């Protein structure tokens, strides 16, 4: 899973504002909500991993992300020497 892209709960709800809330990576490679693991941490997903129903809910946030990415040219920051 990548940094700088929105993350969603299973139902399509974005993680924080624009899907860019705090998360942590588990030993098995999955991402969970929150900076550190607690009993309230939930598994996170990328847009393409969501069900069709969840994608409908997540689409406005994802479309805004793509629009901003297109305006900026890329989602990754280039390193300047």
C-alpha positions as CSV (number, residue, x, y, z in Angstrom):
1,X,0.0,0.0,0.0
2,X,1.3,3.4,-0.9
3,X,1.8,6.6,1.0
4,X,0.2,9.7,-0.5
5,X,-3.0,8.0,-1.7
6,X,-6.4,7.9,0.1
7,X,-7.3,5.0,2.3
8,X,-10.8,3.8,3.1
9,X,-12.6,1.6,5.5
10,X,-14.4,-1.5,4.1
11,X,-17.7,0.4,3.7
12,X,-16.0,3.1,1.6
13,X,-15.8,5.8,4.3
14,X,-12.5,7.7,3.9
15,X,-9.9,7.7,6.6
16,X,-9.9,11.3,7.9
17,X,-10.1,14.3,5.6
18,X,-9.7,13.1,2.0
19,X,-8.7,9.6,3.1
20,X,-5.4,10.9,4.4
21,X,-5.7,10.1,8.1
22,X,-3.2,8.4,10.3
23,X,-2.5,4.7,9.8
24,X,0.1,2.0,10.6
25,X,1.3,-1.1,8.8
26,X,0.9,-4.5,10.4
27,X,3.5,-7.3,10.2
28,X,1.4,-9.0,7.5
29,X,1.6,-5.9,5.3
30,X,-2.0,-4.7,5.8
31,X,-2.8,-1.1,6.8
32,X,-4.9,-0.3,9.9
33,X,-6.3,3.0,11.1
34,X,-4.5,5.0,13.8
35,X,-0.8,5.8,14.3
36,X,-0.4,2.8,16.5
37,X,-2.5,-0.4,16.9
38,X,-5.3,-0.4,19.4
39,X,-8.5,-2.4,19.9
40,X,-10.3,0.2,17.8
41,X,-7.9,-0.1,14.8
42,X,-9.7,-1.2,11.6
43,X,-8.3,-2.6,8.3
44,X,-7.9,-0.1,5.5
45,X,-8.3,-0.4,1.7
46,X,-7.4,1.4,-1.5
47,X,-10.2,2.5,-3.8
48,X,-9.7,-0.4,-6.2
49,X,-9.9,-3.0,-3.4
50,X,-13.4,-1.8,-2.3
51,X,-16.6,-3.5,-3.3
52,X,-18.7,-1.8,-6.0
53,X,-21.1,-0.5,-3.3
54,X,-18.2,0.9,-1.2
55,X,-16.6,2.5,-4.3
56,X,-19.8,4.5,-4.9
57,X,-19.5,5.9,-1.4
58,X,-15.8,6.6,-1.8
59,X,-16.0,8.0,-5.4
60,X,-16.3,11.7,-4.5
61,X,-13.1,11.6,-2.3
62,X,-11.3,9.5,-4.9
63,X,-12.3,11.9,-7.8
64,X,-11.1,14.9,-5.8
65,X,-7.8,13.1,-5.2
66,X,-7.4,12.4,-8.9
67,X,-8.3,16.0,-9.8
68,X,-5.7,17.4,-7.4
69,X,-3.1,14.9,-8.6
70,X,-3.8,16.0,-12.2
71,X,-3.5,19.7,-11.2
72,X,-0.1,19.0,-9.5
73,X,1.2,16.8,-12.2
74,X,1.8,13.9,-9.8
75,X,1.1,12.7,-6.3
76,X,4.8,12.2,-5.5
77,X,7.1,15.1,-4.7
78,X,10.2,15.4,-6.8
79,X,13.5,15.8,-5.1
80,X,15.5,18.9,-6.0
81,X,19.3,18.9,-5.9
